[in-house]
């Protein structure tokens, strides 16, 4: 003989199954978000961490206490003076020389005729 169906019990079971499926979906989305945020934090930590410090070049000393390159600073000073010298290709005019240059005012007028 057939068992009677209790509507409230069946609706409760259906609602429970829907809730469980919804919770599982939310848990998977939360796990994906957590994994993504962990990956971002790991990448940010790797980007901000110093792998190795760049140290200044140490000048080696000879056993008697002298440097290997004693004239390095003189060479640098000479190179700096040479680069600071003005180019010979640039020309500087005085005020008198600029007055001597004649400018034709008609040369700068634009004539458009059709």
WOSUL-V392857 format. One record per residue. N is the residue number from 0. RES is the residue in one letter. SS is DSSP state (~ for helix, > for strand, _ for the rest). OMEGA is omega in degrees with one decimal (none if undefined). D_FIRST is the distance of its C-alpha to the first C-alpha in Angstrom with 1 decimal. Layout:
N & RES & SS & OMEGA & D_FIRST
N & RES & SS & OMEGA & D_FIRST
//
This chain:
0 & X & _ & -174.8 & 0.0
1 & X & _ & 178.4 & 3.9
2 & X & _ & 176.9 & 6.7
3 & X & _ & -178.4 & 9.5
4 & X & _ & 176.4 & 12.6
5 & X & _ & -175.7 & 15.8
6 & X & ~ & -177.6 & 18.6
7 & X & ~ & -180.0 & 21.3
8 & X & ~ & -179.9 & 19.9
9 & X & ~ & 176.1 & 19.4
10 & X & ~ & 177.5 & 22.9
11 & X & ~ & 178.0 & 24.3
12 & X & ~ & 179.6 & 23.0
13 & X & ~ & 178.8 & 24.5
14 & X & ~ & 178.2 & 27.7
15 & X & ~ & 179.3 & 28.0
16 & X & ~ & 178.0 & 27.8
17 & X & ~ & 179.7 & 30.4
18 & X & ~ & 179.7 & 32.6
19 & X & ~ & 178.4 & 32.5
20 & X & ~ & 179.0 & 33.5
21 & X & ~ & 179.3 & 36.2
22 & X & ~ & 178.9 & 37.6
23 & X & ~ & 177.4 & 37.7
24 & X & ~ & 179.1 & 39.7
25 & X & ~ & 179.1 & 42.0
26 & X & ~ & 178.8 & 42.6
27 & X & ~ & 177.8 & 43.7
28 & X & ~ & 178.5 & 46.0
29 & X & ~ & 178.8 & 47.5
30 & X & ~ & 177.6 & 48.1
31 & X & ~ & 178.9 & 49.8
32 & X & ~ & 179.3 & 52.0
33 & X & ~ & 178.4 & 52.9
34 & X & ~ & 178.8 & 53.8
35 & X & ~ & 179.8 & 55.9
36 & X & ~ & 176.1 & 57.7
37 & X & ~ & 178.6 & 58.4
38 & X & ~ & 177.7 & 59.9
39 & X & ~ & 179.3 & 62.1
40 & X & ~ & 178.8 & 63.3
41 & X & ~ & 179.5 & 64.1
42 & X & ~ & 179.1 & 66.0
43 & X & ~ & 178.7 & 67.9
44 & X & ~ & 178.9 & 68.8
45 & X & ~ & -179.8 & 70.0
46 & X & ~ & -176.4 & 72.1
47 & X & ~ & 180.0 & 73.7
48 & X & _ & 178.8 & 74.5
49 & X & _ & -179.7 & 77.9
50 & X & _ & 175.3 & 77.9
51 & X & _ & -177.6 & 81.5
52 & X & _ & 175.7 & 84.4
53 & X & _ & -178.3 & 87.3
54 & X & _ & 179.2 & 90.3
55 & X & _ & -178.7 & 93.8
56 & X & _ & 179.7 & 95.9
57 & X & _ & 177.7 & 98.1
58 & X & _ & -178.8 & 101.6
59 & X & _ & 177.3 & 102.7
60 & X & > & 175.5 & 105.8
61 & X & _ & -178.1 & 108.3
62 & X & _ & 179.8 & 109.3
63 & X & _ & 172.9 & 112.5
64 & X & _ & -179.8 & 110.6
65 & X & _ & 176.9 & 111.2
66 & X & > & 178.9 & 108.6
67 & X & _ & -177.2 & 108.1
68 & X & _ & -175.9 & 108.7
69 & X & _ & -175.1 & 111.4
70 & X & _ & -178.2 & 112.2
71 & X & ~ & -177.8 & 108.7
72 & X & ~ & 178.2 & 109.3
73 & X & ~ & 178.6 & 112.5
74 & X & ~ & 179.3 & 110.8
75 & X & ~ & 179.5 & 108.1
76 & X & ~ & 178.7 & 110.7
77 & X & ~ & 179.5 & 112.6
78 & X & ~ & 179.2 & 109.4
79 & X & ~ & 178.1 & 108.7
80 & X & ~ & -179.5 & 112.2
81 & X & ~ & 179.7 & 112.0
82 & X & ~ & -179.5 & 108.8
83 & X & ~ & -179.9 & 110.1
84 & X & _ & -178.7 & 113.2
85 & X & _ & 178.1 & 113.1
86 & X & _ & 178.0 & 112.6
87 & X & _ & -179.4 & 115.8
88 & X & _ & 178.8 & 114.0
89 & X & _ & -176.6 & 113.5
90 & X & _ & 178.4 & 116.5
91 & X & _ & -179.8 & 117.5
92 & X & _ & 173.9 & 119.8
93 & X & _ & -179.1 & 122.0
94 & X & ~ & 179.8 & 122.4
95 & X & ~ & -180.0 & 125.7
96 & X & ~ & 179.8 & 124.2
97 & X & ~ & 177.7 & 121.4
98 & X & ~ & -177.8 & 124.0
99 & X & ~ & -179.0 & 125.9
100 & X & _ & -178.2 & 122.9
101 & X & _ & 179.0 & 123.5
102 & X & _ & 178.7 & 120.4
103 & X & _ & -177.9 & 120.7
104 & X & ~ & 179.2 & 118.8
105 & X & ~ & -177.5 & 118.6
106 & X & ~ & -176.3 & 116.6
107 & X & ~ & 177.5 & 113.6
108 & X & _ & -178.1 & 113.3
109 & X & _ & -179.8 & 110.6
110 & X & _ & 178.3 & 111.7
111 & X & _ & 178.3 & 109.0
112 & X & _ & -177.8 & 110.4
113 & X & _ & none & 108.8
//
